[in-house]
Amino acid sequence: MEFRLIDRIRERTAQTRDDVRLGIGDDAALLAVPAGQELAVAIDTLVEGVHFPVGTAPADVGWKALAVNLSDLAAMGATPAWALLALTLPRPDAAFIDGLADGFAQLARLHRLALVGGDTTRGPLTLSVAVHGFVPPGQALTRAGARAGDAVLVTGTLGDAAAGLRCLQPHMDVQTSLRDALVERLNRPVPRLAAGLALRGRASACIDVSDGLLADLGHLCIASGVGAEIDAALLPRSSALLGLFDEAAARDFALAGGDDYELCFSVPAARVAEVQADLARLGCGATRIGRIVAGDGVRVRDADGSRLEPGRQGWDHFSA
């Protein structure tokens, strides 16, 4: 049964690449890193009930498991190539496998990514995906490099996914296109790979927003040895978010909700306009939300300049 499940995944995710010398079916894959490229590798684990709600459609689970990892490659300015999938299932469910593989493959094919191996085992529903991508030597984006005076920008909009999760709670009895848009952002995040490539050589530091803007920008600041100031009024929020939630709730989702998988990055102030123009042409846009400052930590300012104290900083798996 296990090997038939593997066959089903392989059949539904098939992707031909010349750099895959040997893919699924042996003890290890054989892969050829192109000359003149560095290998960027990332891995994330998704657990049912933690990273996606119980009952999430299998295709959405497959898409998201890959998307959150591709977002890490986007934050490094890397081009995707290969992936490994370790899947833990409570029971051998062919229909679930087919849906999961189809969702995974739908996103993988957009980026010519090949699934080259993995593992299946019995247990609580859990997916671990490892992705591999290429970046020219010395051109990878990192969290280190931001300098005082740089501008802080984010792609897309913030807070939608966390609001989508709130919409799925029993007390939120809303059935509108706005609700559907937010839940779509939760279930099918779009990794900003093209934006990551466009930021190579321009962004001084970059990170993807997975745990929440405040938490992830904080990681960037620690790596760079700087602080940051955010203007709450400048946070980009979708019409769906603002249509279902009041200003305070929408702001809190944007600051600390997490699961956005947008890119947060710093650029020298003189390059903001050109970066914004290029990312607008890519369709995701970029909004200037603050600045890098000397010191440490991330501070949030209200429209009148007063300091805001958000109730939480973001997601922490081991927080009380």
Secondary structure, 3 states (H helix, E strand, C coil): CHHHHHHHHHHHHCCCCCCEEECCCCCCCEECCCCCCEEEEEEEEEEECCCECCCCCHHHHHHHHHHHHHHHHHHHCCEEEEEEEEEEECCCCHHHHHHHHHHHHHHHHHCCCEEEEEEEEECCCEEEEEEEEEECCCCCCCCCCCCCCCEEEEECCCCHHHHHHHHCCCCCCCCCHHHHHHHHHHHCCCCCHHHHHHHCCCCCEEEECCCCHHHHHHHHHHHHCCEEEEEHHHCCCCHHHHHHCCHHHHHHHHHHCCCCCCEEEEECHHHHHHHHHHHHHHCCCEEEEEEEECCCEEEEECCCCCEECCCCCCCCCCCC
